[in-house]
Amino acid sequence: MDVAGIGSLSTALSAAQTGDAVSILVMKKAMEMQGQSALALVQAATQTTAANPANLGQSVDVKA
């Protein structure tokens, strides 16, 4: 292997490592955003508001 080949191999490996690092950072950011969205969804689902009056839904009519 000649010196030019070693230099180009080194450059290619460095570029690949940089690309991998960028991909990992983007993945971490996407996972963080997804976690925040899931947390907001869970919080929204747990918030309940009574839309019906208190006397509705207290009994079941079983007559046909």
C-alpha positions, 0 to 999 in steps of 0.5 A: 500500500502506498502513502497516498492510499493510506492518506485516502483511507485515513480520510475516508475513515475520518469521514465515516466516523464523523457521519456516524457521530452526526447520525447518533446525535440526530437519533438521540434528538429524535428520541428526546422529541418523541419522549416529550411528545409521548409525555405530553400525550399521557398528560393530556390523556390523564386530564379529565373534565366532567362533560356530563352532570353528576346524576348521569351514569349512576344507574343502569336500566336493565328493562328491555 
